[in-house]
């Protein structure tokens, strides 16, 4: 029962579930941390990841704990710090395909975030996603970073193509993968902006903003509010969007997240 509850919160149809049951064992600790981070409860997530790193010696779980820590730091703008965590994740991954792919995707995102575009592209090419060997979430994650790299490189058409592939892959995961579907829409909206398709970007972002609020995905709701402020939503007023942005940012700070821009 606890395992199902945590899995539904981390990767399923109940990403906003809180409070979550106490975790026992490495997988439950990891699922609980993933779920908490998706809600912007970084303090709780960091605590569970620290317990996981201290309590197990299995390279797979310790590697995933490091990758997840890196992901949370990156979400808050700390790409250079995240790089250290992802590097350690890679060193600990060994031959585990999931841990290795997570670490490489994280390192690619870190490189992108500090402007090392060629390194990011090389790292993405090293990601091996053999069917059946890794979870369905990993091709979606790779698609997000590929789209972001194309955006940063000024290739709007490729950014949209990669983002649309991520949306399709997230949809193929089934109706339960709520967080991945919303995050894929965030990336698609940004990619459409980079390609000059602002009208479609607004429609995608407005629908995703509603979904993120309904599902309790505070960091994604913050990102969508920021995007819609920039492209001038036709559904939400600028005042309302600034209110959403500021409320989400405050919730993250109170829950243990430190924004790099703050």
C-alpha positions in Angstrom: 0.0 0.0 0.0 2.8 2.5 0.9 4.7 1.6 -2.2 1.7 2.2 -4.4 0.9 5.5 -2.7 4.5 6.8 -3.1 4.7 5.6 -6.7 1.4 7.3 -7.6 2.8 10.6 -6.1 6.2 10.3 -7.8 5.3 9.0 -11.2 1.6 8.5 -11.3 -1.8 10.2 -11.2 -1.5 11.7 -7.7 1.5 14.0 -7.8 0.0 16.4 -5.3 -0.6 13.9 -2.5 0.6 15.2 0.8 1.4 14.3 3.5 3.1 11.2 2.2 3.6 8.0 4.3 6.9 7.4 6.0 9.3 5.5 3.7 11.2 2.3 4.4 13.9 1.1 2.2 15.8 2.8 -0.6 13.1 2.7 -3.3 10.5 4.2 -1.1 12.9 6.9 0.1 13.7 7.8 -3.5 10.0 7.8 -4.6 9.1 10.0 -1.6 11.9 12.4 -2.5 10.9 12.6 -6.1 7.3 13.3 -5.2 8.2 16.0 -2.7 10.5 17.7 -5.2 7.7 17.8 -7.8 5.6 19.7 -5.3 8.4 22.1 -4.5 8.9 20.6 -1.0 12.7 20.6 -1.4 13.5 20.5 2.2 11.6 17.2 2.7 13.1 15.8 -0.5 16.7 16.7 0.5 16.2 15.0 3.9 15.0 11.7 2.3 17.8 11.8 -0.2 20.3 12.3 2.6 18.9 9.3 4.5 19.1 7.2 1.3 22.7 8.1 0.7 23.7 7.3 4.2 21.7 4.1 4.6 22.6 2.1 1.5 25.7 1.0 -0.3 24.0 -0.2 -3.5 25.5 1.9 -6.3 22.2 2.1 -8.2 20.2 3.8 -5.4 23.1 6.0 -4.3 23.6 7.1 -7.9 19.9 7.9 -8.3 19.9 9.8 -5.1 22.7 12.0 -6.4 21.0 12.5 -9.7 17.8 13.5 -8.0 19.6 16.0 -5.8 21.2 17.4 -8.9 17.9 17.7 -10.6 16.4 19.7 -7.7 19.3 22.0 -7.6 19.1 22.6 -11.3 15.3 23.4 -11.0 16.3 26.2 -8.6 19.0 27.6 -10.9 22.1 26.0 -9.4 23.5 24.3 -12.5 27.2 24.5 -11.3 26.3 22.8 -8.0 24.1 20.3 -9.7 27.0 19.3 -12.0 29.0 18.0 -9.0 26.1 15.8 -7.8 25.5 14.5 -11.4 29.2 13.7 -11.8 29.2 11.7 -8.6 26.0 9.9 -9.8 27.8 8.9 -13.0 30.8 7.6 -11.1 28.4 5.5 -8.8 26.1 4.2 -11.6 28.4 1.3 -12.6 26.6 -0.8 -15.1 23.1 0.1 -14.1 21.4 1.5 -17.3 18.8 3.6 -15.5 21.3 5.2 -13.1 23.7 5.8 -15.9 21.1 7.4 -18.2 19.8 9.6 -15.4 23.3 10.8 -14.7 24.2 11.5 -18.3 21.0 13.4 -18.9 21.6 15.4 -15.8 25.1 16.2 -16.8 23.9 17.3 -20.2 21.3 19.7 -18.6 24.0 21.1 -16.3 26.3 21.8 -19.3 23.5 23.5 -21.1 22.7 25.6 -18.1 26.3 27.0 -18.0 26.5 27.6 -21.7 28.5 24.5 -22.7 26.3 23.6 -25.7 28.8 21.2 -27.4 29.4 19.3 -24.2 25.6 19.0 -23.7 25.1 17.6 -27.1 27.9 15.1 -26.7 26.5 13.9 -23.3 23.1 13.5 -24.8 24.5 11.3 -27.6 26.0 9.0 -25.0 22.6 8.3 -23.4 21.6 4.7 -24.1 17.9 4.0 -23.9 17.5 0.4 -25.0 13.8 -0.5 -25.0 12.9 -2.5 -21.9 16.3 -1.6 -20.2 15.3 1.7 -18.8 12.0 3.3 -17.5 9.8 5.1 -20.0 10.5 8.4 -18.2 14.1 8.6 -19.4 13.3 9.1 -23.2 11.0 11.9 -22.1 13.7 13.5 -20.0 16.2 13.3 -22.8 13.6 14.9 -25.1 13.3 17.8 -22.7 17.0 18.5 -22.6 17.3 18.1 -26.4 14.5 20.7 -26.9 16.2 23.1 -24.4 19.5 22.7 -26.1 17.9 23.5 -29.5 16.3 26.6 -28.0 19.5 27.8 -26.5 21.2 27.2 -29.9 18.6 29.3 -31.7 17.1 26.3 -33.6 13.4 26.8 -32.9 12.2 24.2 -35.4 14.3 21.5 -33.8 13.2 22.6 -30.4 9.6 22.2 -31.3 10.3 18.8 -32.9 12.0 17.5 -29.8 9.4 18.9 -27.4 6.6 17.4 -29.4 8.3 14.0 -29.3 8.6 14.4 -25.5 4.8 15.2 -25.3 4.1 12.1 -27.4 6.3 9.9 -25.3 4.8 11.2 -22.0 1.4 10.6 -23.4 2.4 7.0 -24.2 3.3 6.4 -20.6 -0.5 6.5 -19.9 -2.8 8.8 -18.1 -1.1 8.1 -14.8 2.1 10.0 -15.7 0.7 13.4 -14.8 3.9 15.2 -13.9 5.7 14.2 -17.0 2.8 15.3 -19.2 2.7 18.7 -17.6 6.5 19.2 -17.7 6.5 18.1 -21.4 3.8 20.8 -22.1 6.0 23.4 -20.3 8.9 22.5 -22.6 6.7 22.6 -25.7 5.3 26.0 -24.8 8.8 27.4 -24.4 9.9 25.7 -27.7 7.0 27.2 -29.5 8.0 30.6 -28.2 11.5 30.1 -29.5 10.1 29.3 -32.9 7.9 32.4 -32.9 4.6 30.5 -32.5 3.4 32.6 -29.6 -0.3 32.0 -30.1 0.0 28.2 -29.9 2.5 28.6 -27.0 -0.1 30.6 -25.0 -2.7 28.0 -25.5 -0.4 25.2 -24.4 1.0 27.1 -21.4 -2.4 28.3 -20.2 -3.8 24.7 -20.2 -0.6 23.5 -18.5 -0.9 26.3 -15.9 -4.3 25.1 -15.0 -3.2 21.4 -14.8 -0.1 22.3 -12.7 -2.3 24.2 -10.2 -4.8 21.4 -10.0 -2.1 18.7 -9.5 -0.1 20.7 -6.9 3.0 21.0 -9.1 4.3 24.2 -7.7 7.7 24.6 -9.5 6.0 23.9 -12.9 3.2 26.4 -12.0 5.9 29.0 -11.2 7.7 28.4 -14.5 4.4 28.6 -16.5 3.4 31.9 -14.8 6.8 33.3 -15.7 6.5 32.2 -19.3 3.0 33.6 -19.7 4.0 37.0 -18.2 6.7 37.2 -20.9 4.3 36.3 -23.8 1.3 38.1 -22.5 -1.5 35.6 -21.8 -4.9 36.4 -23.2 -6.7 34.3 -20.5 -4.9 35.5 -17.3 -4.1 39.1 -16.5 -0.5 40.1 -15.9 -1.5 40.9 -12.3 -2.9 37.4 -11.7 0.2 35.8 -13.3 2.5 37.8 -11.1 0.4 36.8 -8.1 0.7 33.1 -9.0 4.5 33.5 -9.7 5.1 35.2 -6.3 2.9 32.7 -4.3 4.7 29.7 -5.9 8.1 31.2 -5.3 7.2 31.9 -1.6 5.9 28.4 -1.2 9.1 26.9 -2.5 11.2 29.1 -0.2 9.2 28.2 2.8 9.5 24.5 1.9 13.3 24.5 1.8 14.1 25.6 -1.7 16.7 28.4 -2.3 16.3 30.1 -5.6 19.7 31.1 -7.3 18.1 34.3 -8.6 16.8 35.3 -5.1 
